[in-house]
Amino acid sequence: MNCTLNLLLLSVVGGLIFLLIHVTREARATALSCQWLMGTCSVNSVTLPDGKSLSSGVFVEKCKYLEENKCLGICINTCKLPTQTFFKDHMGVDLYMEPNFEDYSCQFNFGVPPPPLDTDKALKEPCLDICTSARRRREIGSNSGPDGLCPQV
């Protein structure tokens, strides 16, 4: 019985150590390899669901992708949601991305699960003022989606 308990404890501790190494490695790799797409990035600390702080975050100072496409819907549908899904399904790492649509920064939180879609703040944002589609809709007098939300989300 003691041997079984020791193996279980070793398995749990080993799993936690693996997770800590894995999420910090993903953060460092993302910060180093994705600057060509996103712009200047730096690794930072995030608060994990258990309340502990870990250097498993990546802060994108001003996302080139969002700045160039100028569309909240494109950010959400071709970057945020697919990237979160990719890391969870193919890398085994939870990722919650928090784009800031005012200054075009983005916080990647590796090791933090994303909230349900119906409570994700990013999906409740209105169209960006700089969005060319939103500008065209305003020119022809057409509204955005429900409650002024981006119809592309």
N, C-alpha and C positions, 0 to 999 in steps of 0.2 A: 504494500500500500504506500509506503514511504517513497519507494522508487517511482510509482505512478504520479504521486504528488510532485516530486522533484522534476519529472519530465514535463508535466503540465506547466509548472512554474517556469521552467526553462523555455518552453515553447511560447508562453505569453510574453516573457521578458524579451526573448529573441525577436518576436514579432513586433514589439514596441520599438526596439532598437532599429530593426529593419525599416519600419515606417518613418522614424525620425530621420534616418539617413536618406531614405528615398525621397521624402518631400523636400528636404534641404538641397539634395542633389538636383531635383527638378527645377527648383527656383534658380540655382546658380546656372544651370544649363540654359534655361529660358532667357535669363538676363544677358548671357554672353552671346547666344546664337540668334536672337530675334531682333536685335537693334536695327538691322537693315530694314525690317518691316515696320516696327513700332516706334523706333526712335530711342532716345537715351533711357536706359533702364538701370535700376539698382535693386539689390537684394535688401529686404527689410524684414522686420519682425512682425508677425501676425499672432493674434490670439486664437488658439485652437479651441475646438468645442469643449475640451476638458478644462479650459481656463488657463492653460500653460501658454507661455510665449515662446515662439520658435522662429528662427531666421528662415522661414519658408515662404516669404512673400516676395513679389517683384513689383516695384512701382515704376510704371511707365510715365515719364514726365509729361509728354505730349505725344499722343498716339498719331503717327503719320498716316496710318490706315484710315482712322476716323477723320482726321483733318483733310485728307484728300478726297474721300468719298462723300463727306458732308451729310451723311444720312444715318440717323439713329437705327432705322430698320436694317440697313446693311451691316452695321456694327453688331447688332443683336443676332441677326440670322446667319451671317457668314463668318463671324468671329467668336463672340461671346458663347453662344449656345453650343456650336460645334466643338469649340476648344474645350469647354467644360466636359462635354460628352466624351471626346477623344481621351482626355487624361483619365477619366473614370473607367471607361470601357477597355482601353488598350494599354494604359500604364498602371492601372490599379490605384490611382491617386485621386482623391477628391480635390476639386478646384472650384473656387467661387471667384468669379471675375466681377469687379465693381467699376464699370466705366463712369467717368465724371463727364457729363455732356456739356458742362459749362467751360471747363478749362482743357478738355480733351485728354486728361490724364486717365490712367486705369490702374487699379490695384488688383494684382493676382494674389489670391490667398490659397496656396497649396496646403492640403491637409484639412481644409474647411469645406464641408459639403455645401453646394448651392441651395438656396431656399426653394420651396416649391414655386413653379412658374407663376401661380396666381398671387404670390406675395413678393416676388422679386421686384425691387424698386426700379430697376433699369427698364423693365417692361411696362412701366406705368408713366413713362416720360412723354411729354408732348414732342411733336416734330421740332427739329432744330431750325432756328431762324435762317441758318445758312443753307439748308437743304434745298437743292434746285427743284425737286418735285413739290415741296411745300410752297416754294415761291410761285411756281406755276399754278398750283391750286388756288393760292390767294389771288393771283392775277385774274383768273377766270371766275372767281367767286365761289369756288367749291370748298367745302370744309375738309378738315382732316378726318381721321377716324372718330369713333365715339369719344366724347368728352375731350376732343382736341388731341387725342393720342395719335401717335404715328400710325397710319394705316398699314405700314409695311411690317409691323410687329405682330 
